[in-house]
Amino acid sequence: MPWRDSLGAIARAARLMVGVPDYDVYAAHRRKEHPGAPVMTPAQFHRERTERRYGGGPDRIGRCC
């Protein structure tokens, strides 16, 4: 349905505007462009994106901003 495609595009644009990564787009890209390569689970994907954006992991340096 065309309106569902439009609604999906609007939702993806809104997520990108507020910095929320899109797992479905990531997974589709990995399967198409990197067949046979591992695809992160949704939990791994969101953890990796959050750490990449805000820092994290064992080497993280605490900071106020």
C-alpha positions in Angstrom: 0.0 0.0 0.0 1.5 3.4 -1.0 0.3 5.1 2.2 2.1 2.5 4.3 5.3 3.1 2.3 4.9 6.9 2.9 4.2 6.4 6.5 7.3 4.2 6.9 9.4 6.8 5.1 8.1 9.5 7.4 8.9 7.3 10.5 12.4 6.6 9.3 13.0 10.3 8.6 11.7 11.2 12.1 14.0 8.6 13.7 17.0 9.9 11.9 16.1 13.5 12.9 16.3 12.6 16.6 19.2 10.3 16.2 17.5 6.9 16.6 19.1 4.3 14.5 17.0 2.1 12.2 17.8 -1.6 12.8 15.7 -2.8 9.8 17.7 -0.6 7.4 21.0 -1.8 8.9 20.0 -5.5 8.7 18.8 -5.2 5.1 22.0 -3.4 4.1 24.2 -6.1 5.8 22.3 -8.9 4.2 22.4 -7.3 0.7 25.9 -5.8 0.7 27.7 -8.2 3.0 26.2 -11.7 2.5 27.6 -14.2 4.9 28.8 -11.6 7.3 27.3 -11.6 10.8 24.4 -9.3 11.5 24.1 -7.9 15.0 20.9 -8.6 17.0 18.7 -5.6 17.7 20.0 -5.4 21.2 23.6 -5.5 20.0 22.9 -3.0 17.3 21.3 -0.5 19.8 24.1 -1.0 22.3 26.8 -0.4 19.7 25.1 2.7 18.3 24.5 4.2 21.8 28.2 3.5 22.7 29.3 5.0 19.4 27.2 8.1 19.9 27.7 8.7 23.6 30.9 6.8 24.3 31.1 3.7 26.4 32.9 0.5 27.0 35.8 -0.1 29.3 37.8 2.8 27.9 35.1 5.3 28.6 36.2 8.4 30.4 33.5 9.9 32.6 32.5 13.4 31.7 29.7 15.7 32.4 28.9 16.6 28.8 
